[in-house]
Amino acid sequence: MLENEIDIPIYLITGFLEGGKTSFINFTVQQEYFQIEEPTLLIACEEGEEEYDLELLKKHNTVLEVVEEPEDFTFELLKSYQKKYHPDRIILEYNPLWSVKKLEEMKMPKGWGIVQHIVTVDGSCFQIYMNNMKSIFMEMVMNADMVMFNRCTPELPLANFRRSIKVVNPAAEILFEDQSGELTDIFEDSVPYDLKADEIVVEDVDYGIFYVDIGDHPDRYEGKTVKFKGIVLKSKDVGAEYFVPGRMAMTCCADDTTFIGYVCKSPEAKKLVMGQWVTVTAKVGWEYMDVYHEEGPVLYAQEIKPCNQPESEMVYFN
């Protein structure tokens, strides 16, 4: 559904059980910026330890419906809610175990459409999610507008958490809350190489960190020289004086990989062979490129040398 066809916006809130969804919604419905005169329908697809205050919801013209089983969450059910409540907007607290992808592909009542997707994550449990439910988690965050980590402490590797999300969804806004529920800057986005060096050498295992960080913080790299290994991806234009040195990255499982890299300009590009491994030494710039459809990092090669492939060709982010 196109955005200009949406008359009844759905605010989708996802996250694993006890991940903070209910707390986030309870807080949001009370905020001045969220108030409207027309009714709001809150659909909850699971019940955690924290319950909704029905009097509070009523005060803010919000009605609650609970769907307990995935097979009950159907187009016909949603259509009956439309007929019963005539809501002006929907808050959908969705259980990701029911498949976010399935939800995104599901037929909705006329005029309904997702306009914002927020994921809440218990920071203290993030590594457990990644170890045991990685594919479900990655499906959940792939198209999210915001990922909010709550219950964070300074001891947690928050920079790694952020990078794990960014490689799957670079556009996602990522926020961190401390244990008091306050937004915090308790993590410092450090990198495992020396940004002050005359030549920033990126080791094979750190390429994923480099890829994400240069896109997020161009000011750290612009005008500096970097050196790394990558596999050659060439333009369809055989005479093009640029190529993309990069790596294959695993996003959620062995069968789900993507190539990541940035444009590198060099007269030698036309001589390179698609798929060969090279060590690139380049100066970093920032400019508009048609292949990006926006401004982004551009590498100006100073030296390109053939090299052996690294011990592990795949890039991981956690």
Sequence and secondary structure as in RCSB ss.txt:
>XXXX:A:sequence
MLENEIDIPIYLITGFLEGGKTSFINFTVQQEYFQIEEPTLLIACEEGEEEYDLELLKKHNTVLEVVEEPEDFTF
ELLKSYQKKYHPDRIILEYNPLWSVKKLEEMKMPKGWGIVQHIVTVDGSCFQIYMNNMKSIFMEMVMNADMVMFN
RCTPELPLANFRRSIKVVNPAAEILFEDQSGELTDIFEDSVPYDLKADEIVVEDVDYGIFYVDIGDHPDRYEGKT
VKFKGIVLKSKDVGAEYFVPGRMAMTCCADDTTFIGYVCKSPEAKKLVMGQWVTVTAKVGWEYMDVYHEEGPVLY
AQEIKPCNQPESEMVYFN
>XXXX:A:secstr
  GGG SEEEEEEE STTSSHHHHHHHHHTSGGG  SS EEEEES   SS   HHHHHHTTEEEEE  SGGG  H
HHHHHHHHHH  SEEEEEE GGG HHHHHHS   TTEEEEEEEEEEEGGGHHHHHHHSHHHHHHHHTT SEEEEE
EE TTS HHHHHHHHHHH TT EEEEEETTS B        SS TTSSEEE  GGGHHHHHHHHHH HHHHTT E
EEEEEEEEE SSTT SEEEEEEEEEEEETTEEEEEE EEE GGGGGS TT EEEEEEEEEEEEETTTTEEEEEEE
EEEEEE    S  EE   
